[in-house]
Amino acid sequence: MTASDIAYDIIPDIHGDLCRLQITLEALGYGRRAGVWRAPRGRKAAFLGDFIDAGADNAGVIDAVRAMVRAEEAVAIMGNHELNAWLFHTPGKNLLDHPCGYMRAHNARNLQQHATFLKEFPVGSAAAADAISFFSTLPVFLDLGGLRLAHASWSESRVCEIRARRPDGRLHADDLQAIGLEDVSDPFVDAVLSMVKGPEAPLPDSGTFIDHKGDPRGNIRLSWWTPEARTWRDVAASVPDPSELPDGLFDPSLVPTIDPGRVPVAFGHYKRRGAVSIDAPRALCLDYPDHAIAYRWDGEAAFDLDKIVLAA
């Protein structure tokens, strides 16, 4: 158990789906009192980021999570969607050199991805500024002693790189421009992007696949938690139809492995399908969009499939 003797209920990507959040908390035994979801005694919720986009009640999710964090009923980290929103609503230069004047381009693809959030939180509104203010308080990782949380990947060397500049893992406004331009020549930027977006690699021969939104993509997300993977199909995460990928061998140096140690890492991000599984004893991906899911962590050094909670 952690030094503070707290057990954690780990909850992955909610994406604006307040009903999903509520049924997950109810399944974990949380109750709502004085407007705040309260944890069972000796427990806290641990949110893995990506609170927004896709669902219709981004505001409800933000309000619920923020209230729990303020009441010390939960801890929470930043996902790539919170980082993207911060960039989208912050004036500056963007990676695509799009003439919108913001650090994330307001092009058709990004507007579509961010559409449900924008419906509730228009650019320049007081509501958007308030939501972004909350996002800015979220660290990009948490080390809880016996448990580590990251949105997309964990690397001890990258955590050290972030801590050297931001000891609490929280980004500052003056970090954003280099992050928005994805200046990976800066080790800090490379570390942040790896933690919130995970490692990716381009397919060989300019290959592409169709992602879960129906868009063609040339880069695959790499399942860094399965070091035994040897082919492109085995190593790819978030690919709806792996048969679209080449079945040849890939360069294993492309995939960073879990750093040595016995501390379990929980993460989301990868939009997994099918039966819930634990692929590595100390690395647990909980992002299964077809399930309202959580994991009850009670101090164990290896994740246990029996402690998965499927609320629906």
N, C-alpha and C positions, 0 to 999 in steps of 0.2 A: 504494500500500500504506500501511497505517497506520505511525505513527512507530515502533512496536515491531516492525514487519515480521511481524505475525501475520495470517494469513488465517483467515476464519471460516466455519464450516459452520452455516448458520442453520436451526434446527429449530422448527417451529410447534407448536401446541396438541397435547398428548399425551393429556390427559383420562383418566388412570388406566390407560392401555393399555400395560402394560410390554412386551408383544410388539412393538407398533408402535415403541416406543422402541428396542428391541434391534435389530430388523431395519433401522431407519434408521441406527443407528450402525454396524452391520456393513457396510451398503452404502457408507458414507462412509469405510471403512477403519479404523475404531476397533477396538481390541482390549481385552479385559478382563484386567487384571493386578493382583494384590494386592487384588482386590475393587473395583477402580475402572476404568471405561471410559477408556482412554487415547487421545488424539488422535494422528494422524500428525504427524510432526515439522513444526513451523512453523505448526500449525493449532490452533484451538480451536472447540468447539461454542458456539453462541450461541442460547440458548433464549428463545422469545417468550412464555413464561407459559402459563397454563391447564394445569397439570400434573395437576389433580384433577377428580373428578366424571365420571360416566358409566361409566368402565371399572372393572374388578373388582380392580385391583392398584394403588390409590393409594399404598400404602406402598412398594411396589417402585419406583415411579416417583420418589417423593420421595427415597428412599434413594439411588438411582442419580444423580439430578441433584445432590443436595446433596454427595455424595462427589466428583463431578466439579468442582463449584464450589470446594470446599475444597482439592482437589488442583491447582487452577488449570488444569484441563483444559477448563473451560467458564466462560462468563458467563451470567447469567440475569436476566430481569426478571419483574415481577409481572403476572399477568393478572387479569381481573375475577373469576375463580373463586377465586383466592387472596385477593383483597380481600374478596369476599363471605364466604369462610370465616372470615377474621379477625373480621369484623363479627358473623357468626353465633355465634361462640364467645366474644364479649366482652360482658359485662354492660353495659346501658345502654338508652337509648330507641331505638325503631326508627321507620322512616318510616310504617309502617302502624298505629302505635299499638297493636300487638299485645301482649297482656299476658304475654309470655314472659320479659321482663326482659333481652333481648339486643338488640344494635344492628342485627341483621338478624332480621326476624320469623321465627318457627318455625311458619309457616303451612303448609298442605298443599302449595302450589306450591313453596315453598323447600325443604321437607323432601324432596320428590320429586327436585328438582334435585340436592340434596346427599346423596342416599340412600347411594350407594356409599362416599363418604367417611365418613359417619357409621357405617356398618357396621364400618369398621376403626378409626375415631377417634371414639368417643362423646363427646358434650358433657361436659366436666368431667374427662375422663380425662387421665392423664399423657401418653399418646401424642398426643392432640389438642393439648395445650399445647406439646409438642415440635415438632409439625408447624407450628403457628402461629408459633412462635419462628423457624423457618426462613423462613416466608413474610414475616415482618417485616423480614428482611434484604434482600429483593429490591427494587431500585429500580423506579420506575414508568416509567423510560426509561433508555437508555444512549446516549451519544454516543461512539463509538469512533474518532473522527477522520474517517475516510473513509466511515464507515457508522453509521447511526442505527437504533436498535431501539425500537419501541413496541409495546404489545399491540394497540391498536385504532386510534390516530391519532397523528399528529405535528403539532404547531404550535409554531413557534419562540417565539411570544409566551407560550403556555401553559407551555412548558419554562422560560422566564425567570421566570414567576410561581412555579412550583414551586421553582426554584433559589433564589429570594429568601428563602424560608423554610427549605427543605431542600436545601442545595447539592449533596448526593450523590444526590438523588432518592428517598431512603428515607423512608417515612412514620414518624412517631412515634405512640405510643399516644394522645397528647393531640390528634392530628389526627382520630382516628376518629369521635368523636361527630358532628361537623359533616358528615363524609363520609357516615356512616350515615343522617343525616337529609336528605342531598342538598341542603344549604343552598348553592345556587348563587349566592346573593347574595355569598358569600365567593369572591373570584376564585381563591383557592388550591383550594377544593373544586371549583369549576367546572373548573379545569385538570386536577386529578387524575381526575375522572370522565370528562372528554373523552379523556384519554390511555388509560385502561384500558377504557372502554366505547364510545368513539367517539361522534360526533354522531348524534343522532336527531331525527326530526320527526314530529308527528302527521299522519295522513292527513286530507285535507279531508273535510268533511261527516261527521265521526265514523266514517269508514270503518275496516274491519278486514281482516285477512288471516289465514290459518292458518299458523303457523310450523312449523319442522321437527319440533317435538314434538307437533304436533296441537292447539296452543292458539291461541285467537284473540288477535291483537295489534292495537293501534291505532297504535302508533309504528313507523316503519321505521328501520332503520339506513341511514345515508346513505353512499354510495360517494364519499367526499371526494376520492379519488385520480383521479376521472374528471371533470374540470371541464367537459368538452364535453357531459355529460348534460343533457338539457333536459326530459324528461318524468318523471313519478313512476316509471314502470316502468324507465326507464333509470338513475335515480339510486338506486333501492332496492337494498340488499344483503341477503343472507340471507332472501330471499323464495322459498320453493319453487315457487310458481305465480304468476309476475308478472301473469298475466291477471286475478288477483283485485284488482289495483290499478287506480286510475283512470289513463287514458292521456293525461290533460291535462298542460299545462305546470305546473311547480312554480316557486317563487320561488328563483332561484339564490343569493340572499343567505343561504339556510338552510344552505348547504354551504360550510364553510371549505375553502379550497384549500391545496395545499402551499406553504409559504413560499418566497420566492425563494432561490435557491442551487442548488448542484449536488451536494449530498450525498444519496446514496440512502438511503431509509427502508424497512426491512422490518418487516412486521407480520403478525398472525394474525387471530383473532377472528370472521371473517365467514362461516365455514362455506360455502364456495363449492362449487358442483357443476359437473360437466362437465369439459371439457378444461382443463388448466392453461394459464394465459395470463399475460402481463405487459401490464397495461393502460396503464402509464405508465413511461417510461424510468427514473425515480428513485423509484417507489413500487411495492413488491411485496407483495401479499397472498399468504401461503403456506398459509392454512388451508383445506385440501381434505380433509374427513373421509374421503372414499373412497380416499385415497392416503396411504401412508407417504412423506412428501415432505421434501426439504431443498433448500437452495441453497448451492452452493460459491461463496463470495465471495473474490476474490483481489485486491481493490483497485480494481476497475473503477468508473467514475463513472456507468455506466448498466447496469441489469440485463440479463442475456443469457439467453434462454430455453434455450440449450444447456447452461447450468450448473445447471439444475434436475435433481435426483436423485430419481427415483421408485423407492423400494425395493420396493413391491408395489402 
